[in-house]
Amino acid sequence: MTATTPVSLLKSQLNLDYDLDDALLAHKLDAAEIWIGNYTGYPFEAGNAVQTEAALQLAAYWYEVRESASDVTMRPVPFGVYELLAPYVKQVTGYVAE
């Protein structure tokens, strides 16, 4: 799978103006889009502004915080991503109709 969100958007999010990390940025976007699909229960929707914003936030966070070891409490998902994706999450109740 390849990222559908343009690397140029992520570079703008991060204020990057060089091409050295383009492959890494594309990888982070790909991982973010897969994560969103797994979290919501539906495939990532290319062109969906809300899901794209969540992918940009995730990829930017993962790019900036590449190591999980720190003396500061780190969160695996940046603030706001869960809230952005809440309307897209597949609802599972466990109820079985007879």
C-alpha positions as CSV (number, residue, x, y, z in Angstrom):
1,M,0.0,0.0,0.0
2,T,1.3,3.5,-0.7
3,A,0.2,6.6,1.0
4,T,-2.6,8.6,-0.7
5,T,-1.9,11.8,1.2
6,P,0.8,13.8,-0.6
7,V,4.2,14.1,1.0
8,S,4.1,17.8,0.2
9,L,1.2,18.3,2.6
10,L,3.2,16.6,5.4
11,K,6.2,18.7,4.6
12,S,4.1,21.8,5.0
13,Q,2.7,20.4,8.3
14,L,6.3,20.0,9.5
15,N,7.7,23.2,7.9
16,L,10.3,21.2,6.0
17,D,11.8,22.6,2.8
18,Y,14.2,19.8,1.9
19,D,13.8,16.4,0.1
20,L,16.2,14.3,2.2
21,D,13.4,12.6,4.2
22,D,10.8,12.2,1.5
23,A,10.9,8.4,1.6
24,L,10.6,8.4,5.4
25,L,7.7,10.9,5.3
26,A,5.9,8.7,2.7
27,H,6.4,5.7,5.0
28,K,5.0,7.6,8.0
29,L,2.0,8.6,5.9
30,D,1.4,5.1,4.8
31,A,1.6,3.8,8.3
32,A,-0.8,6.6,9.5
33,E,-3.3,5.7,6.8
34,I,-3.1,2.0,7.7
35,W,-3.5,2.9,11.4
36,I,-6.6,5.0,10.7
37,G,-8.1,2.1,8.7
38,N,-7.4,-0.3,11.6
39,Y,-8.8,2.1,14.2
40,T,-12.0,3.0,12.4
41,G,-12.7,-0.4,10.9
42,Y,-13.0,1.0,7.4
43,P,-10.3,1.7,4.7
44,F,-8.7,5.2,4.8
45,E,-10.7,7.5,2.5
46,A,-8.5,9.4,0.1
47,G,-9.7,12.9,-0.3
48,N,-11.5,13.0,3.1
49,A,-10.3,16.2,4.7
50,V,-10.8,15.0,8.3
51,Q,-9.1,11.7,7.8
52,T,-6.3,13.4,5.9
53,E,-5.8,15.8,8.8
54,A,-5.6,12.9,11.2
55,A,-3.1,11.2,9.0
56,L,-1.0,14.4,8.8
57,Q,-1.1,14.8,12.6
58,L,-0.1,11.1,13.2
59,A,2.7,11.1,10.6
60,A,4.1,14.4,11.8
61,Y,4.1,13.2,15.4
62,W,5.7,9.9,14.5
63,Y,8.3,11.8,12.4
64,E,9.2,14.2,15.2
65,V,9.1,11.6,18.0
66,R,11.0,8.7,16.5
67,E,12.1,7.2,19.8
68,S,9.8,5.8,22.4
69,A,12.3,6.1,25.2
70,S,12.2,9.4,27.0
71,D,12.2,10.8,30.5
72,V,8.9,12.6,29.6
73,T,5.6,10.9,29.4
74,M,4.8,10.3,25.7
75,R,1.5,9.5,24.1
76,P,1.4,7.1,21.1
77,V,-1.3,9.2,19.4
78,P,-1.2,13.0,19.4
79,F,-4.1,15.1,21.0
80,G,-7.0,15.4,18.6
81,V,-6.6,12.4,16.4
82,Y,-9.1,10.3,18.3
83,E,-11.6,13.2,18.3
84,L,-11.2,13.7,14.5
85,L,-11.8,10.0,13.8
86,A,-14.6,9.4,16.3
87,P,-17.4,9.8,13.7
88,Y,-15.7,7.3,11.4
89,V,-15.3,4.5,13.9
90,K,-17.3,1.3,13.1
91,Q,-19.7,0.7,15.9
92,V,-19.6,-2.8,17.3
93,T,-22.2,-3.6,20.0
94,G,-22.0,-7.4,20.3
95,Y,-25.8,-7.5,19.8
96,V,-27.0,-10.4,17.7
97,A,-30.5,-10.1,16.3
98,E,-32.5,-13.3,16.4
